[in-house]
Amino acid sequence: MARIGVALMGVCLILYFVVAGQQAFLYISTGEPIAIVMGAALIVLPLIGVWALVREIQFGISADRLGRRLDAEGGMPEAETELTPSGKIGKEDAEGIVARYRTAAEDAPDDWRAQYRLGVVLDAAGRRKDARAGIREAIRVEKQTR
């Protein structure tokens, strides 16, 4: 499902880039200074969007690759407690579980598996930003150990 969303966002970004490019050309061709600045902005902003989309796709592909590899090794964290209907860890249990996985990750800073497991547990605890940072660290560590 996520891949469909990424593909849809990519198509929308390409469509936006085409329309913005046409508008940029029209603004720049007027010769008016403010229109030229607006036209330049219409060129730069979609490029930033493309860069961000490429970074997110790279992150998703790397995270998926490591997740599949860890799962194949049998190293994914098991659900230790009852999960909420949304698949999250209950708040009363989350901090203890996160603390344990954080300690394991800190004790093994060169082990991408420990970093990835921390990211997975943080995500299950509802801490998405921290989870992405943990998985990003796992990707970085895994690249260094190749």
PyMOL commands that set and color helices and strands:
alter all, ss='L'
color gray80, all
select helices_A, chain A and resi 2-29+33-72+91-107+112-124+128-145
alter helices_A, ss='H'
color red, helices_A
deselect
rebuild
show_as cartoon
